[in-house]
Amino acid sequence: MSVLYIKKVKGAILIGIVATWVLGIICELTGLYAPDAEAGFFTLIPSFHMTDFSKLGKTFGECFDVDMDSVGLFNFIVVIFSFLFVDLFDTLGTLIGVSTKAGLLDKEGKLPGIRPALMADAIATTAGAVLGTSTTTTFVESSAGTAAGGRTGLTALTTAVLFLLSMFLAPIFISIPAFATAPALILVGFLMFSTVSEIKVDEKNYTSAIPAYLCVIAMPLFYSISEGIAIGVISYVVINLACKKFKEINPIMYVLAIMFVLKYIFL
């Protein structure tokens, strides 16, 4: 996959996934790979039966069937803020990261179209909850499209149409193993990591560089983009306050730092 990407072969990541999957199928047919559902090793040979959508009727609208009296107002607020932190900051981190790689940020490092992007994510999250799916949010795998040259909404629309078609071909796609898609995530992680070179690590910028470093380190350790952002924001405010660089801290950063600290205390 890396070699194909370096040689600028179109669809390098997809070719790598399919090639690994095919090798896995060969290993299963020759007995080198033995499926064991209880141990989490499933068959790699796809089935071609039609997708069963009957379960959708049982999950649709279940999010509204909640006894609020038994939950309690405080617990409900805690749940809401938990989802807010995870979804919002995961989305923000992914949007900025992918947009940086795509060269879509302005001179101030801001994403001009971030409002409709967040609105689309919010609508998808809400619709997914009503349908009974896991949280629908912006995924870092979007960098694969950026790496292939995608820069406009046409890439997203094409992906959406393909995902819609994949619903009917789910039995085929779910047979693709994790060890075939994991290399793609590693390569995408490399593409995202390339922007780290833009961090200024000279002595004058230590108050910004150290929080950025902590942010980068925290993401894989906590397995969460939002946790990395939280550590980065808190450390940025604390370090700059300790160094008496009050003018460097945007008022919004104070609010975010306090909210993140309260999150760790109460959530």
N, C-alpha and C positions, 0 to 999 in steps of 0.2 A: 504494500500500500504506500509506504514511504517512497520507495523507488519510483513508482508510477507518478506520485505527486511531484517529486523533484523533476521528473522528465516532462511535467506539465501535461499528462494524459488526462483527458476529460473523463470525469466519473471515476477517478482513481480510488476514492473511498468506497464507492459502491462496488467496484470491481473487486476490491480487497475483501469486502464482506461476502460477496457471492462465492469467490474462490475458496475462502476459508470454509464456508458452508458446504461446498461441493467436496472438499477434502474430508470434512467430517462425515458426510454421507458415505464416501468410499471406505472410511475407517469402520463405519457401522456395518456396511455390507460384508467387509472382510473379517469382522469379529474383533477388531482392535478397540472399538468403542461399543460398550454394552449399556443399553438404556436401562435405567433403574429409577422409576418414578418416585419411589420413597426416598431415595437419596438425592433427588433433584436432577437426575440425568434422564432427559426425555429423548424420545426418538427424533432423529434429524430428518427422517423421510417424511415429506409433507403428505397430508391427506387432502382429497379433493371434494369433500362433502360440502354442502351449502352451509353458510353461517346461520346459526339459530338465534333469531332476534326475539324469541318469545320471552326471555328473561327481562327484556327492556320494560315490559308492562308491569313487572313486579318492582322494579327499582325507580321507575319514573314518578317523580313527585314525593318520594319518601322523605326528602329533607324537610317537608312541611308537616309531616306527621310526627311531631315532637310535643311531649307534655312539658310545656315551659314551667309549670308550677313545680314539677319535680326537679327540674334543672336548677332553678334559682337564678336571680338576676346577676349576682356576682360571678357565678360560674359561667353564665352565658357571656358576660363581658370578657372574661378571661379567654374563653374559646375564640371569640371574635378577634381579640387582639393577637392571639397566637397565629391564627390564619392570616391576619393583616401583616404581621412582621415577616412570616415565611414567604407569602405570595408576593407582597410588594417589593421587598428587598431582593428576593431571588430574581424577580422580573427586572428590576432596575439594574442589578449587576450584570445580568445576561444581555440586556438591551445595550448598555454602554459598552460592554466588552465586544459584542458582535459589531456594533456600529463603528467602534474604533478600528477594528480589523477591516471593515468595509470602506473606511474613509468618509463616513457620513457626518462626523462631528464638525461643528463650526470652529472658528479660531479660538473661541473661549472654552472649547472642550465640551460644549453642550449639544444635545441632540435636538434639532429643530422640530421634528415631528414626534416628540415623545408623548405628547398628550393623546393623540388618536391611537398611538401604539399601546399605551396603558389602558385606554378605553376598550380596545379590542381584546386585550388580555382579561379585563374585568368581565366583559360580556361572556367570553369563553369560559371563565371560571364559574360564573353563575349558571350558564347553560349546562355545563358539565355536572354541576351539583344537582340540578333538577333532574337530569337524565340518570343520575346515580353512579357516575363515573368517579374516578379519583380526580384530584385537583388538576384542572387544565391550566397550564401556565406556559410561559416562554421558556424554551429549552435551549441549552448551550449547543445542542446538535445543529442549530440553525447556522452555526459557523461553517458547516459542511457546504451549505448553499453559497455562502459568501466566498469560501475558498474556491468554489467552482466558477466564480465570476458573477454571481447574483448580486445585483445592486438595486433593483426596482421591485415594486409590488407584484410584478408578473411572476417572480420566483415564488413568492408566498402563495399566490393564487394557484400556480401549477402544483405546488406541494399540497394545498388543500384539496384539489381535485383528485390527486393520487391517493391521498389518505381516505377520501370518500370511497374510491374504488376498492381500496384495500380492505374496507369493512366486509365486502362480499368475498374477499379472498383471504380472510383472516386465518383459516386453517393452514394455509400455505405459509404465511408470514410468521405465525407463532412457532413454526418449526425451526426458524432460524435461531441458532443457539447464542447464548451470551458471549461465548468465546469468539464468535465471529464479529460481533458488534463492538466488543471491548477495544480492539485495536483502533477502531474508528474514533472512539472517544479519546483515546490516548493521543492520536494524531490531531484531533480537533483541539485538545488541551494544549498541544504544542503551538498551534496556530494562534490561540488566545494568548499564550504566554509570551509570544514574540513582542508584544507591546510593552513588556516590562522594561525593555531597553530605554524607554522614554522617561523612566523615573530618574531624576537627578539625585545621585547619591553623594554629592560633595558635601563638605562640612556645613556650608551655608544652608543646606536643605535637609539636614538631619531630622528636623521636626516634622517634615512631611514624608521623608523617605522611610524612616523607621515604622510609622503607622502603616505605610503602604506595604512594607515587608511583612509586618505582622498580619495584615489582611490577606496577603498571598499565602502565607504559611497556614493560617487558620482555616481557610476554605477546604483543603484536602483533609486536614486533621479532624475537623468537625463534620466533614461530608456535607457542607452546606454553604452556599454563596452568602445567604443572609447572615450567618454566624460570622463569616469573614468580614463582612461589611460592619457588623456590630463591633467587633474587636478593633477594626481600623478606626471607626469613628470615636470610640471611647478613648483609645490610646492617643489619637490626634489631639483631642481636646485636653486631656490630662498633660501630655508632654508640652504642648504650647502654653498651657497655663503655668506649669512649673518653670518654664523658661521665660515667662513674662512676655510672651509674644501675643498679647491680647488682640491686637489688630489683625492678626492672621486668622482668627477664628470667626467664621460667619455665625451670626446669631442662630441660624437654623441648626448649626452643628451642636450648639449647647442643648437645644431642644431634643435633637436626636440622641445625643449622649445620655441625657437624663432618662429618656424613654427606654433606651437599651438597658441601662442600669436597673430601672424598675422592672423590666422584663425578666432579667436574671434573678431579681429578688422574689418576684411574685409568680412567675411562670416556670 
